[in-house]
């Protein structure tokens, strides 16, 4: 599909929104960009996923390098979870060729719908410990939280669950190009004791490496359209900085509501497309 100058500008604008959401919520931005590329521009899911993976790498790089999230990112936890995530990403990228468009729509709709429901049931669960004398443990963390106005501590729970989530998130990243953050952020927050802001920042730093393992496979198959990918990445570079500025200022509850709303809308779109495909 040839891409003219006007769609490239639209892709750039969509990339800016995706980058802002990706940096703010830790979900990579692909959850917004893929529906735009697939539904609005008419690209098939595999081409949209290939372009999205490029923007996931860009978002992750910006968030990791930014000073706003530096104290929130849990590097020890992120490095550990990165191993199963990359393995899952490779499996997903290799397996996507055997799946039909309708199957990909159904997976996309199911994942986004379930995660939205999980977030809405955990709106008031913050997972923070206000007594900084309590140890965080080897994979927990501590940072200054503006919402509480003081340093907080958190402890990682259910490490096997966290590892399994990361593997599953990697598979989804490879299959759909959305970045494993769509699964990792809400699951780490809901089941593993990680505060929303720390889960988002740590996952945002991870997903670029996960996408980097899958992107060459998409590129080798010809599923990465270079002009559209470049336009989306430029937009993401701008939007990510806006998301990073907003992240420490937004209340965790509203971040969860925003994520649930975005995911519910996307789920509805792809339920419809899976029925009509």
C-alpha positions in Angstrom: 0.0 0.0 0.0 1.6 3.3 -1.1 1.7 6.0 1.5 1.4 9.6 0.4 2.5 12.7 2.2 -0.9 13.3 4.0 -1.2 9.8 5.5 2.4 10.2 6.7 1.5 13.3 8.6 -1.5 11.4 10.1 0.8 8.6 11.1 3.1 11.1 12.7 0.2 12.6 14.7 -1.0 9.1 15.7 2.5 8.3 16.8 2.6 11.3 19.0 -0.6 10.2 20.8 0.7 6.6 21.0 4.0 7.8 22.4 2.3 9.9 25.1 0.0 7.0 26.1 3.0 4.6 26.0 5.2 6.7 28.3 2.3 7.6 30.6 0.9 4.1 31.0 3.9 1.9 30.2 2.0 0.0 27.5 4.2 0.9 24.5 1.6 3.0 22.6 1.0 0.2 20.0 -2.4 -0.4 21.6 -3.5 3.0 20.0 -1.3 3.0 16.9 -2.2 -0.5 15.6 -6.0 0.3 15.4 -5.2 3.5 13.6 -2.9 1.8 11.1 -5.3 -1.2 10.7 -8.7 0.4 10.9 -8.1 3.9 9.5 -5.3 3.4 7.0 -6.3 -0.2 6.1 -3.0 -1.9 6.7 -3.2 -5.6 7.6 -2.4 -6.6 11.2 1.1 -7.9 10.5 2.2 -4.7 8.7 0.7 -2.6 11.5 2.4 -4.8 14.1 5.8 -4.4 12.3 5.5 -0.6 12.3 4.3 -0.6 15.9 7.3 -2.5 17.1 9.5 0.3 15.8 7.6 2.8 17.9 7.8 0.5 21.0 11.6 0.6 20.7 11.5 4.4 20.4 9.1 4.9 23.4 11.2 2.6 25.6 14.4 4.3 24.7 13.0 7.7 25.5 11.5 6.6 28.8 14.6 4.8 29.9 16.8 7.8 29.1 14.5 10.3 30.8 15.3 11.6 34.2 11.6 11.8 35.3 11.3 8.0 35.7 14.9 7.3 36.7 14.1 6.8 40.4 10.9 4.8 39.7 12.3 2.2 37.3 13.2 -1.0 39.1 16.3 -2.2 37.1 16.8 -5.4 39.1 13.2 -6.5 38.5 13.2 -5.4 34.9 16.4 -7.3 34.0 15.0 -10.5 35.5 11.7 -10.2 33.8 13.3 -9.3 30.5 14.6 -12.8 30.0 11.3 -14.6 29.6 9.8 -11.6 27.8 12.4 -11.7 25.0 11.9 -15.5 24.7 8.2 -15.0 24.4 8.7 -12.2 21.8 10.7 -14.5 19.5 8.0 -17.2 19.8 5.2 -14.8 19.0 7.0 -13.2 16.0 7.7 -16.6 14.5 4.2 -17.9 15.2 2.2 -15.0 13.8 2.6 -16.2 10.2 0.4 -19.2 11.0 -2.6 -17.1 12.3 -5.3 -15.6 10.2 -6.4 -11.9 10.4 -9.6 -12.9 12.2 -7.7 -14.9 14.8 -5.4 -11.9 15.4 -8.5 -9.7 15.8 -10.0 -12.1 18.4 -6.7 -12.2 20.4 -6.4 -8.5 20.3 -10.0 -8.0 21.5 -9.8 -10.7 24.2 -6.6 -9.4 25.7 -7.6 -5.7 25.8 -11.1 -6.6 27.2 -9.7 -8.8 30.0 -7.0 -6.3 31.0 -9.5 -3.5 31.1 -11.7 -5.5 33.5 -8.7 -6.2 35.7 -7.8 -2.6 36.0 -11.4 -1.5 36.9 -11.5 -4.0 39.8 -8.2 -2.7 41.2 -8.8 1.1 41.1 -8.0 1.7 44.7 -5.2 -0.8 45.2 -1.9 1.2 45.4 0.5 -1.4 46.7 2.6 1.2 48.6 4.1 1.0 52.1 4.5 4.3 53.8 6.9 3.1 56.4 10.3 3.3 54.7 12.0 1.3 57.4 10.3 -1.8 56.1 12.7 -3.6 53.7 11.6 -3.7 50.1 13.2 -7.1 49.5 15.6 -8.0 46.7 13.2 -7.2 43.9 11.1 -4.5 45.5 11.8 -0.8 45.5 11.6 2.6 47.0 10.9 6.0 45.5 9.5 9.4 46.3 5.8 9.5 45.3 4.2 12.9 44.7 0.8 11.5 45.3 1.7 10.6 48.9 4.1 13.5 49.3 6.7 11.2 50.8 9.0 8.2 50.0 7.2 4.9 49.7 8.3 1.2 49.6 6.9 -1.8 47.8 7.6 -5.5 47.8 7.4 -7.9 44.9 5.0 -10.8 45.5 4.5 -14.0 43.5 7.7 -14.0 41.5 6.7 -17.1 39.4 3.6 -15.2 38.4 5.6 -12.2 37.4 7.9 -14.4 35.2 5.0 -16.1 33.6 3.3 -12.7 32.9 6.5 -11.5 31.3 6.7 -14.5 29.0 3.0 -14.1 28.0 3.5 -10.4 27.5 6.5 -11.2 25.2 4.4 -13.6 23.2 1.7 -10.9 22.8 4.3 -8.4 21.8 5.6 -10.7 19.1 2.2 -11.6 17.8 0.5 -8.2 17.8 3.3 -5.7 18.0 1.8 -3.9 20.9 4.6 -4.2 23.5 4.2 -6.6 26.4 3.3 -3.7 28.7 -0.4 -4.1 28.0 -0.3 -7.3 30.0 2.7 -6.7 32.3 1.7 -3.3 33.8 -1.8 -4.2 35.0 -0.7 -7.7 36.1 2.3 -6.5 38.0 0.1 -4.0 39.7 -2.9 -6.3 40.4 -1.1 -9.5 41.4 2.5 -8.9 42.2 2.5 -5.9 44.6 4.1 -3.3 42.3 2.6 0.2 42.4 1.1 1.4 39.1 3.7 4.1 38.5 6.6 1.7 39.2 5.1 -1.0 37.0 4.5 1.4 34.1 8.1 2.9 34.3 9.8 -0.5 34.7 7.8 -2.1 31.9 8.3 0.9 29.6 12.1 0.4 30.0 11.8 -3.3 29.3 9.5 -3.4 26.2 12.1 -1.9 23.8 14.4 -4.9 24.3 11.5 -7.3 23.9 10.4 -5.5 20.7 14.1 -5.4 19.5 14.1 -9.2 19.5 10.9 -9.5 17.4 11.4 -6.5 15.0 14.1 -8.1 12.8 11.8 -11.0 12.1 9.0 -8.7 10.9 11.6 -6.7 8.9 12.9 -9.8 7.2 9.4 -10.8 6.1 8.8 -7.4 4.6 6.2 -6.4 7.2 7.9 -3.1 8.2 7.0 -0.2 5.9 10.0 2.1 6.3 8.3 5.5 5.5 5.3 4.9 7.8 7.6 3.5 10.5 9.9 6.6 10.3 6.9 8.9 10.6 5.4 7.0 13.5 8.8 7.0 15.4 9.2 10.8 14.9 5.7 11.3 16.4 6.5 8.9 19.3 9.7 10.8 20.1 7.6 14.0 20.6 4.6 12.3 22.4 6.8 10.3 24.8 8.2 13.4 26.3 4.7 14.7 27.0 3.8 11.4 28.6 6.9 11.5 30.8 6.0 15.0 31.9 2.4 13.9 32.8 3.3 10.6 34.5 4.6 11.9 37.9 1.8 14.4 38.1 -1.1 12.1 37.4 -2.9 10.2 40.2 -2.5 6.4 40.0 -6.3 6.0 40.0 -6.8 8.1 37.0 -4.0 6.3 35.2 -5.8 3.1 35.7 -9.1 4.5 34.6 -7.4 6.0 31.4 -5.9 2.6 30.6 -9.2 0.8 31.1 -11.0 3.2 28.9 -8.4 2.9 26.1 -8.5 -0.8 26.3 -12.3 -1.1 26.4 -12.6 1.0 23.2 -9.9 -1.0 21.4 -11.5 -4.3 22.5 -14.9 -3.1 21.1 -13.4 -2.2 17.8 -11.7 -5.6 17.4 -14.7 -7.6 18.6 -16.6 -6.0 15.8 -13.9 -6.6 13.2 -13.5 -10.3 14.3 -17.3 -10.8 13.8 -17.3 -9.0 10.4 -14.0 -10.3 9.0 
